[in-house]
Amino acid sequence: MMTKILLSAFLSLSLLSAFSPGYAQRPSTSAQTASRVVEDGGTGPYSAIMLTEGTLPTHTVFRPEDLSAFGKKNKLPIIAWGNGACANSPWEHVNFLSEVSSYGFLVVAIGPMPQEGEKGTGKSTSSQLLDAIDWTVAQNKDKKSPYYNKIDVTKVAVSGMSCGGLQTLEVASDPRVSTVVVYNSGIFNTPGNGRSAMPNLTKENLKKIHSPTLYMLGGEKDIAYANGMDDYKRINHVPVFMANMDVGHAGTYSQPHGGEFAKVATAWYQWQLKGDSAAGRLFTGEPAGLSKNPIWRVEKKNMP
């Protein structure tokens, strides 16, 4: 008899919990935030936001929060981003990517949006960079999209750090690419360096680059230094700029507003994708403007 009473009480409590309005309104611990502001939205003129787009849940978008400033006369260039370690999440680079975006760029990074304090999991592929470009082109044509006619599909950067840099080099031959930026990376003399997750590129892939290229390395302490410098020496058919800062392989991505790497990268994107000649002075002239900053060592070829 006591067993029946206890069972009845348990079932009643379960049903009450399931249908109680208070229970139903309790936030789920598995709920995912669809957007958030990284740091303070960046130092640029367009406060940035990081978000998940329902039409591209496999990637993370960084863009100006207010899109009303963009249209026919002021369009968003595209930056497709690949992560270090071939990671399927930009969690290590959110400060950097948000900062760049705040200067009026649509950044589409490989991997779902990381939650606060979350380290993403899984591995990515180079083709996801092309998926990012395909998506932006489609959004620009879609009258129902908030990006309709706000994207400059003629200005596209492919960029990535470490393994993401190799992914960048693998897709650099795409005819839509306007500029290539390789961070803390370079092609191994042994394809893929024996690591299955990395693109199996050879130095011959460098010949497929057809647009101005920037390499940013962390100096001799960077494990990619030798490979990146060797790439630079071999690239003689397009404008190429090499910038080294002695910070090692991790760069400055996680520093507030992405640190020095973000400053130099943003200037390059402004010059190459927006035609900003003032920003371009960091990379032009003899010597190049960036050489006046003692924390950087620079080299360049085929550039004014």
ChimeraX attribute file (.defattr): number of C-alpha atoms within 10 A of each C-alpha:
attribute: neighborCount
match mode: 1-to-1
recipient: residues
	/A:1	5
	/A:2	7
	/A:3	8
	/A:4	9
	/A:5	9
	/A:6	11
	/A:7	11
	/A:8	12
	/A:9	11
	/A:10	12
	/A:11	11
	/A:12	12
	/A:13	11
	/A:14	12
	/A:15	10
	/A:16	12
	/A:17	13
	/A:18	12
	/A:19	10
	/A:20	11
	/A:21	10
	/A:22	9
	/A:23	11
	/A:24	11
	/A:25	8
	/A:26	8
	/A:27	8
	/A:28	8
	/A:29	6
	/A:30	6
	/A:31	7
	/A:32	11
	/A:33	12
	/A:34	13
	/A:35	17
	/A:36	17
	/A:37	17
	/A:38	20
	/A:39	15
	/A:40	14
	/A:41	24
	/A:42	25
	/A:43	16
	/A:44	16
	/A:45	12
	/A:46	20
	/A:47	21
	/A:48	30
	/A:49	23
	/A:50	25
	/A:51	22
	/A:52	21
	/A:53	15
	/A:54	9
	/A:55	10
	/A:56	16
	/A:57	14
	/A:58	18
	/A:59	25
	/A:60	26
	/A:61	27
	/A:62	29
	/A:63	27
	/A:64	26
	/A:65	17
	/A:66	11
	/A:67	15
	/A:68	10
	/A:69	14
	/A:70	17
	/A:71	15
	/A:72	10
	/A:73	7
	/A:74	13
	/A:75	21
	/A:76	27
	/A:77	24
	/A:78	28
	/A:79	31
	/A:80	26
	/A:81	31
	/A:82	33
	/A:83	28
	/A:84	26
	/A:85	16
	/A:86	25
	/A:87	22
	/A:88	25
	/A:89	28
	/A:90	26
	/A:91	24
	/A:92	18
	/A:93	20
	/A:94	24
	/A:95	25
	/A:96	26
	/A:97	31
	/A:98	32
	/A:99	32
	/A:100	30
	/A:101	32
	/A:102	24
	/A:103	22
	/A:104	26
	/A:105	28
	/A:106	28
	/A:107	28
	/A:108	30
	/A:109	29
	/A:110	31
	/A:111	27
	/A:112	21
	/A:113	29
	/A:114	24
	/A:115	14
	/A:116	10
	/A:117	7
	/A:118	11
	/A:119	13
	/A:120	17
	/A:121	13
	/A:122	9
	/A:123	15
	/A:124	23
	/A:125	18
	/A:126	22
	/A:127	13
	/A:128	22
	/A:129	27
	/A:130	19
	/A:131	17
	/A:132	24
	/A:133	22
	/A:134	12
	/A:135	13
	/A:136	26
	/A:137	19
	/A:138	14
	/A:139	19
	/A:140	18
	/A:141	14
	/A:142	13
	/A:143	11
	/A:144	9
	/A:145	13
	/A:146	12
	/A:147	22
	/A:148	17
	/A:149	19
	/A:150	23
	/A:151	23
	/A:152	21
	/A:153	20
	/A:154	13
	/A:155	19
	/A:156	24
	/A:157	27
	/A:158	31
	/A:159	28
	/A:160	28
	/A:161	28
	/A:162	25
	/A:163	29
	/A:164	30
	/A:165	30
	/A:166	30
	/A:167	30
	/A:168	30
	/A:169	26
	/A:170	22
	/A:171	21
	/A:172	28
	/A:173	17
	/A:174	13
	/A:175	11
	/A:176	16
	/A:177	24
	/A:178	20
	/A:179	23
	/A:180	29
	/A:181	26
	/A:182	26
	/A:183	31
	/A:184	28
	/A:185	31
	/A:186	27
	/A:187	29
	/A:188	21
	/A:189	12
	/A:190	11
	/A:191	15
	/A:192	17
	/A:193	14
	/A:194	10
	/A:195	9
	/A:196	9
	/A:197	15
	/A:198	21
	/A:199	23
	/A:200	18
	/A:201	20
	/A:202	14
	/A:203	18
	/A:204	9
	/A:205	15
	/A:206	20
	/A:207	14
	/A:208	15
	/A:209	21
	/A:210	18
	/A:211	20
	/A:212	19
	/A:213	24
	/A:214	23
	/A:215	25
	/A:216	25
	/A:217	34
	/A:218	24
	/A:219	22
	/A:220	16
	/A:221	15
	/A:222	21
	/A:223	18
	/A:224	23
	/A:225	21
	/A:226	18
	/A:227	17
	/A:228	23
	/A:229	20
	/A:230	16
	/A:231	18
	/A:232	21
	/A:233	11
	/A:234	12
	/A:235	17
	/A:236	13
	/A:237	15
	/A:238	15
	/A:239	17
	/A:240	22
	/A:241	21
	/A:242	21
	/A:243	21
	/A:244	23
	/A:245	21
	/A:246	15
	/A:247	15
	/A:248	18
	/A:249	21
	/A:250	18
	/A:251	24
	/A:252	20
	/A:253	20
	/A:254	16
	/A:255	14
	/A:256	15
	/A:257	24
	/A:258	22
	/A:259	16
	/A:260	18
	/A:261	21
	/A:262	22
	/A:263	14
	/A:264	18
	/A:265	19
	/A:266	23
	/A:267	22
	/A:268	23
	/A:269	27
	/A:270	21
	/A:271	18
	/A:272	23
	/A:273	21
	/A:274	19
	/A:275	12
	/A:276	14
	/A:277	14
	/A:278	11
	/A:279	19
	/A:280	19
	/A:281	16
	/A:282	19
	/A:283	27
	/A:284	17
	/A:285	12
	/A:286	10
	/A:287	14
	/A:288	18
	/A:289	15
	/A:290	20
	/A:291	16
	/A:292	12
	/A:293	10
	/A:294	8
	/A:295	12
	/A:296	18
	/A:297	16
	/A:298	19
	/A:299	16
	/A:300	18
	/A:301	15
	/A:302	12
	/A:303	14
	/A:304	12
